[in-house]
Amino acid sequence: MKYRKKPFVIDAIQWTGNNLREVLDFTGKHPEWDRWFTSFEAYEKHVKADGGLFKILTKEGTMRAPPGWWIIRGVMGEHYPCAPDVFETTYEKVEG
């Protein structure tokens, strides 16, 4: 059997490696963020030391987005990473 993905509009942001504050504003902080980091600068240093990976807590566990990957907000408000080639194949930009 074949299935087609239902059409719906998603919110997404591309992690460039240089827009950490914008991506963090998009995803929100992990519930333990304030316990792990004393400031945004400390978090930024941690991300750089970790190879520039932006980590996202999901129902499946922690997922990693390297620079260039997209971060998608799903229909239930969850966030997950998406490879650029998959994103471009699956989504197109909408106005508004």
N, C-alpha and C positions, 0 to 999 in steps of 0.2 A: 504494500500500500504506500501511497505517497501522500505527503502532507505539505501544506503551504503555511508559512508563518503569517499569523494574523497581522494586518497592518495597524500599527500604532506608532505614535510619536514618542521618542525618548529624549531625555536630556543627556548630553555627553560633553566631556572636555578632554582634550588631548594633553597628556603629560609630556611636556617638552624637555624636562630636566631643569628648566629655568623658571617655572611658574608654580613653585611649591605652595605658596600662600593661596593662590587662586584654586589649585586643586584641593587643598585642605579645606578651603571654604566651601567647595562644591560637595565634598564627601562628608564633611564634619569630622570632628576628632574622635578617636577611639575612646571609649569610656575611661580607660586607664591613662590617657595621654598626659594629664596633669601630674600624675604620679611618676611617670617615666621621664618627663622632660621639664626642665625649669623655665624654658623660654622657647619661642619659635626658632631662635638662632641655634639653640642646642639641638632641636629637632632637625633643622636644616643640615647641621654638621653630621648628625647621625645618618641621614639619607645619603649624603655625599660619600661618607665612609662605607656605606653599604652598596656601593656601585650605582647609586642613583635610582635604586628601586623604590617605587612608591608602593607601600603595602596596604592591602585592603582586607579588613576582616569580613568574611562572608560566612554563610551557613555551612559551606564546605571546608572552612578553615581559612587561613591566611593566604591570600593570593598576591602575586607580585606583578607590578606593571613597570617594565623598563621604559626609559625615555622613548617617546614616539608612539607608545601605546595609548589607546583611548580608555577612559574611565566612563562607564555607562551607569546611569541611574535607571534601574528596572521599574517595571510597572507597580511593584510592591514597595518601592522606595529603597530597595537594596542597591548596592554598588558592586560592580565587578569589572575587571580589566578585559580588554578586547584588542587583539593584534591588529595592526593597521590594515593589513590585507583583508582580513575577515570583516573589519568595520566597513571598509570601502565597498566590499562586495554585498554587504547586508543592508547598509543604510545609505540614504541620500539626504542632503540638507533640505530643510523646509523653511519657508519664510515665516517669520513671526516668532 
